[in-house]
Amino acid sequence: MQLYFLRHAQAEDGEGDDQQRNLTPQGKKRAEKLARVMAALGLQPAHIYSSPRVRAHQTAVIVAAALHLPVEVREEVNLDFNQQAVEYLIADLDPSDEVLFVGHEPSLSSVVQELTGAAITMKRGSLARVDLYHYKPLRGKLVWLIAPKVFEVLGGK
C-alpha cells in the first residue's frame, strides 16, 4: 500500500480561531501547483482523508479536483493524527490501494517517522510517500519527500 502525507499549504496567521484559518492567496496558488504535479505523477488514491481544519480541507479540495476524486473529512487526521489513526483508516482497504492524508505538523512528520524510522520535517505544501511492507505493526519505507520549492518549479504558472 502506498501512503501519501501532504501538509496543508500556507495559511493565514494564527490570530483568531485556529480551526477556521484559510489558505492565503499564495497558499492557494501553491496548492494548485502541487495538485498539477500530483496529477502529472498519476496519483490515484482510493481515499483522500483530510483534517477538518479549514486550511487542510481547502488544500485537499484543490488536490482532489485535479485528481477528480472526492475528499473525506476525518477527525482522525486532525492535529492529533497518529499511527493508530492510519491503522484504523486503512484497515479495510486493499493492499494495492493508495491513500492520501492531508493534515498538519508536527503529527505528519511523527507518523512518517513512526512508520519508517526516517526523521523528516514536513514543510507547508510538502508531500511524502511511504510504501508499507508490513501491516501488524505498520511498517514502511520512505520512498520520497517532495519539498514545496520543487512543486513551485514543476507546477508551472
C-alpha contacts under 8 A as a table, 3 or more apart, distances in Angstrom:
res1	aa1	res2	aa2	distance
1	M	94	D	7.70
1	M	95	P	4.74
1	M	96	S	5.17
1	M	97	D	5.50
1	M	98	E	5.91
1	M	99	V	7.93
1	M	131	D	5.80
1	M	132	L	5.36
1	M	133	Y	7.67
2	Q	96	S	7.59
2	Q	97	D	6.69
2	Q	98	E	4.72
2	Q	99	V	6.47
2	Q	129	R	6.81
2	Q	130	V	5.86
2	Q	131	D	4.55
2	Q	132	L	6.35
3	L	98	E	5.80
3	L	99	V	4.98
3	L	100	L	6.00
3	L	101	F	7.70
3	L	129	R	5.70
3	L	130	V	5.12
3	L	131	D	6.19
3	L	132	L	7.51
4	Y	98	E	7.56
4	Y	99	V	6.07
4	Y	100	L	4.56
4	Y	101	F	6.13
4	Y	127	L	6.75
4	Y	128	A	5.55
4	Y	129	R	4.58
4	Y	130	V	6.37
5	F	100	L	5.93
5	F	101	F	4.97
5	F	102	V	6.15
5	F	103	G	7.62
5	F	108	L	6.66
5	F	127	L	5.57
5	F	128	A	5.11
5	F	129	R	6.51
6	L	100	L	7.25
6	L	101	F	6.10
6	L	102	V	4.76
6	L	103	G	6.39
6	L	108	L	7.88
6	L	125	G	6.60
6	L	126	S	5.82
6	L	127	L	4.51
6	L	128	A	6.61
7	R	56	A	7.42
7	R	102	V	5.77
7	R	103	G	5.18
7	R	104	H	5.42
7	R	105	E	7.10
7	R	108	L	7.26
7	R	122	M	6.48
7	R	123	K	6.92
7	R	124	R	5.41
7	R	125	G	5.20
7	R	126	S	5.71
7	R	127	L	6.73
8	H	11	A	7.98
8	H	31	A	8.00
8	H	55	R	6.25
8	H	56	A	4.78
8	H	59	T	5.59
8	H	60	A	7.77
8	H	102	V	6.41
8	H	103	G	5.98
8	H	104	H	6.54
8	H	124	R	5.71
8	H	125	G	5.35
8	H	126	S	7.91
9	A	23	L	6.68
9	A	27	G	4.94
9	A	28	K	7.08
9	A	30	R	6.76
9	A	31	A	5.93
9	A	55	R	7.25
9	A	56	A	7.51
9	A	59	T	6.29
9	A	124	R	4.99
9	A	125	G	4.37
10	Q	23	L	5.73
10	Q	24	T	6.10
10	Q	26	Q	7.00
10	Q	27	G	4.28
10	Q	28	K	7.74
10	Q	55	R	7.98
10	Q	124	R	5.94
10	Q	125	G	7.15
11	A	21	R	6.33
11	A	22	N	5.53
11	A	23	L	4.01
11	A	24	T	5.11
11	A	27	G	6.32
11	A	55	R	6.13
12	E	21	R	5.80
12	E	22	N	5.84
12	E	23	L	5.98
12	E	24	T	5.57
13	D	21	R	7.62
14	G	17	D	7.64
14	G	18	D	6.17
14	G	21	R	7.21
15	E	18	D	7.36
17	D	20	Q	5.52
17	D	21	R	6.83
18	D	21	R	5.51
18	D	53	R	7.85
19	Q	52	P	7.89
19	Q	53	R	4.89
19	Q	54	V	6.29
20	Q	53	R	6.40
20	Q	54	V	5.28
20	Q	55	R	7.44
21	R	53	R	7.56
21	R	54	V	5.92
21	R	55	R	5.83
22	N	54	V	5.79
22	N	55	R	4.91
22	N	58	Q	7.54
23	L	26	Q	7.77
23	L	27	G	5.28
23	L	28	K	6.02
23	L	54	V	7.94
23	L	55	R	5.28
23	L	58	Q	7.05
23	L	59	T	7.78
24	T	27	G	4.81
24	T	28	K	6.25
25	P	28	K	5.14
25	P	29	K	6.37
26	Q	29	K	5.12
26	Q	30	R	6.22
27	G	30	R	5.12
27	G	31	A	6.05
28	K	31	A	5.02
28	K	32	E	6.18
28	K	59	T	7.39
29	K	32	E	5.11
29	K	33	K	6.36
30	R	33	K	5.03
30	R	34	L	6.19
30	R	125	G	7.24
30	R	148	P	7.87
30	R	151	F	7.58
30	R	152	E	6.82
31	A	34	L	5.14
31	A	35	A	6.00
31	A	59	T	5.95
31	A	62	I	6.55
31	A	63	V	7.09
31	A	125	G	6.82
32	E	35	A	5.01
32	E	36	R	6.26
32	E	62	I	6.23
32	E	63	V	7.07
32	E	155	G	8.00
33	K	36	R	5.13
33	K	37	V	6.37
33	K	151	F	6.16
33	K	152	E	6.53
33	K	154	L	7.74
33	K	155	G	4.35
33	K	156	G	6.93
33	K	157	K	7.77
34	L	37	V	5.08
34	L	38	M	6.08
34	L	63	V	7.54
34	L	125	G	7.52
34	L	148	P	7.87
34	L	151	F	5.24
34	L	152	E	7.54
34	L	155	G	6.24
35	A	38	M	5.04
35	A	39	A	6.15
35	A	62	I	6.70
35	A	63	V	4.57
35	A	64	A	7.84
35	A	66	A	5.79
35	A	67	L	7.57
36	R	39	A	5.14
36	R	40	A	6.14
36	R	63	V	7.92
36	R	66	A	6.45
36	R	155	G	6.06
37	V	40	A	4.93
37	V	41	L	6.12
37	V	151	F	6.74
37	V	154	L	6.63
37	V	155	G	5.69
38	M	41	L	5.04
38	M	42	G	6.52
38	M	43	L	5.86
38	M	63	V	7.80
38	M	67	L	7.75
39	A	42	G	5.09
39	A	43	L	5.94
39	A	66	A	6.23
39	A	67	L	5.67
40	A	43	L	7.77
43	L	67	L	7.44
43	L	98	E	7.98
44	Q	67	L	6.80
44	Q	98	E	6.76
45	P	48	I	6.51
45	P	97	D	6.72
45	P	98	E	4.32
45	P	99	V	4.81
45	P	100	L	6.15
46	A	97	D	5.85
46	A	98	E	5.61
46	A	99	V	5.82
47	H	70	P	7.71
47	H	71	V	7.35
47	H	72	E	7.28
47	H	98	E	7.27
47	H	99	V	5.15
47	H	100	L	6.30
48	I	60	A	7.37
48	I	64	A	7.40
48	I	69	L	7.73
48	I	70	P	6.91
48	I	71	V	5.15
48	I	72	E	5.95
48	I	99	V	6.17
48	I	100	L	4.75
48	I	101	F	6.05
48	I	102	V	7.45
49	Y	71	V	6.16
49	Y	72	E	4.89
49	Y	73	V	5.79
49	Y	74	R	6.15
49	Y	77	V	7.07
49	Y	99	V	7.70
49	Y	100	L	6.10
49	Y	101	F	4.91
49	Y	102	V	6.23
50	S	56	A	6.36
50	S	57	H	5.69
50	S	60	A	6.26
50	S	71	V	6.73
50	S	72	E	6.05
50	S	73	V	4.75
50	S	74	R	5.84
50	S	77	V	6.08
50	S	78	N	7.85
50	S	101	F	5.92
50	S	102	V	4.71
50	S	103	G	6.25
51	S	56	A	5.79
51	S	57	H	6.20
51	S	73	V	5.86
51	S	74	R	5.67
51	S	75	E	6.00
51	S	76	E	7.25
51	S	77	V	4.61
51	S	78	N	4.55
51	S	79	L	7.81
51	S	102	V	6.29
51	S	103	G	5.35
51	S	104	H	7.99
52	P	56	A	7.05
52	P	57	H	6.08
52	P	73	V	5.54
52	P	74	R	6.29
52	P	75	E	6.16
52	P	77	V	7.72
52	P	78	N	6.48
53	R	56	A	5.65
53	R	57	H	6.15
53	R	78	N	7.09
54	V	57	H	5.06
54	V	58	Q	5.94
55	R	58	Q	5.23
55	R	59	T	6.29
56	A	59	T	5.11
56	A	60	A	6.12
56	A	102	V	6.00
56	A	103	G	5.58
56	A	104	H	7.45
57	H	60	A	4.96
57	H	61	V	6.09
57	H	73	V	7.33
57	H	102	V	7.56
58	Q	61	V	5.15
58	Q	62	I	6.36
59	T	62	I	5.31
59	T	63	V	6.37
59	T	102	V	7.57
60	A	63	V	5.14
60	A	64	A	5.89
60	A	71	V	6.61
60	A	102	V	6.18
61	V	64	A	4.98
61	V	65	A	6.06
61	V	70	P	7.83
61	V	71	V	6.42
62	I	65	A	5.31
62	I	66	A	6.60
63	V	66	A	5.26
63	V	67	L	6.30
64	A	67	L	4.99
64	A	68	H	5.70
64	A	69	L	4.92
64	A	70	P	5.94
64	A	71	V	6.41
65	A	68	H	4.93
65	A	69	L	6.37
65	A	70	P	7.76
66	A	69	L	7.93
74	R	77	V	5.79
74	R	78	N	7.44
75	E	78	N	5.33
76	E	80	D	7.35
76	E	81	F	5.68
76	E	85	A	5.61
77	V	80	D	7.13
77	V	81	F	4.78
77	V	82	N	7.93
77	V	85	A	7.29
77	V	101	F	6.99
77	V	102	V	7.21
77	V	103	G	5.94
78	N	81	F	5.53
78	N	103	G	6.35
78	N	104	H	7.14
79	L	103	G	7.35
79	L	104	H	6.04
79	L	105	E	7.41
79	L	106	P	8.00
79	L	107	S	6.46
80	D	107	S	6.35
81	F	85	A	6.22
81	F	103	G	7.99
81	F	107	S	5.58
81	F	108	L	7.15
81	F	111	V	7.66
82	N	85	A	5.33
82	N	86	V	6.66
82	N	107	S	6.48
82	N	108	L	7.78
82	N	110	S	7.44
82	N	111	V	5.56
83	Q	86	V	5.02
83	Q	87	E	6.26
83	Q	111	V	5.57
83	Q	114	E	7.01
83	Q	115	L	7.42
83	Q	138	L	7.93
84	Q	87	E	4.99
84	Q	88	Y	6.14
85	A	88	Y	5.05
85	A	89	L	6.08
86	V	89	L	5.21
86	V	90	I	6.12
87	E	90	I	5.48
87	E	91	A	5.74
87	E	138	L	7.28
88	Y	91	A	5.29
89	L	92	D	7.70
90	I	93	L	5.26
90	I	99	V	7.99
93	L	97	D	6.71
94	D	97	D	5.43
103	G	107	S	8.00
103	G	108	L	6.77
104	H	107	S	6.11
104	H	108	L	5.98
105	E	108	L	5.48
105	E	109	S	6.56
105	E	122	M	6.82
106	P	109	S	5.63
106	P	110	S	6.24
106	P	121	T	7.81
106	P	122	M	7.81
107	S	110	S	4.96
107	S	111	V	6.10
108	L	111	V	5.23
108	L	112	V	6.33
108	L	122	M	7.02
109	S	112	V	5.16
109	S	113	Q	6.14
109	S	119	A	7.38
109	S	120	I	5.78
109	S	121	T	5.58
109	S	122	M	5.84
110	S	113	Q	5.05
110	S	114	E	6.09
111	V	114	E	5.00
111	V	115	L	6.14
112	V	115	L	5.18
112	V	116	T	5.95
112	V	117	G	7.45
112	V	118	A	6.93
112	V	119	A	7.83
112	V	120	I	7.66
112	V	130	V	7.39
112	V	142	L	7.59
113	Q	116	T	5.20
113	Q	117	G	4.59
113	Q	118	A	4.86
113	Q	119	A	5.45
113	Q	120	I	7.07
114	E	117	G	5.83
114	E	118	A	7.99
114	E	139	R	7.97
115	L	138	L	6.30
115	L	139	R	4.79
115	L	140	G	5.46
115	L	141	K	7.38
116	T	130	V	7.69
116	T	139	R	6.14
116	T	140	G	5.13
116	T	141	K	5.03
116	T	142	L	6.09
118	A	142	L	7.02
122	M	125	G	7.93
122	M	126	S	5.82
122	M	127	L	7.48
122	M	147	A	7.96
123	K	126	S	5.43
123	K	147	A	6.95
123	K	148	P	7.09
124	R	148	P	7.01
125	G	147	A	7.40
125	G	148	P	5.29
126	S	145	L	7.19
126	S	146	I	5.61
126	S	147	A	4.85
126	S	148	P	5.03
127	L	145	L	5.71
127	L	146	I	5.20
127	L	147	A	6.91
128	A	142	L	7.43
128	A	143	V	7.69
128	A	144	W	5.70
128	A	145	L	4.23
128	A	146	I	6.27
129	R	142	L	6.06
129	R	143	V	5.55
129	R	144	W	5.43
129	R	145	L	6.47
130	V	140	G	5.99
130	V	141	K	5.43
130	V	142	L	4.57
130	V	143	V	5.65
130	V	144	W	7.45
131	D	140	G	5.21
131	D	141	K	5.47
131	D	142	L	6.68
131	D	143	V	6.74
132	L	135	Y	7.24
132	L	138	L	7.05
132	L	139	R	5.70
132	L	140	G	3.91
132	L	141	K	6.55
133	Y	138	L	7.86
133	Y	139	R	6.04
133	Y	140	G	5.24
133	Y	141	K	7.61
134	H	137	P	6.63
134	H	138	L	5.42
134	H	139	R	4.98
134	H	140	G	6.64
135	Y	138	L	4.28
135	Y	139	R	6.45
136	K	139	R	7.86
142	L	145	L	7.66
146	I	150	V	6.47
146	I	151	F	7.48
147	A	150	V	5.51
147	A	151	F	7.00
148	P	151	F	5.18
148	P	152	E	6.31
149	K	152	E	4.85
149	K	153	V	6.40
150	V	153	V	5.19
150	V	154	L	6.10
151	F	154	L	5.07
151	F	155	G	5.31
152	E	155	G	5.42
152	E	156	G	6.92
153	V	156	G	6.26
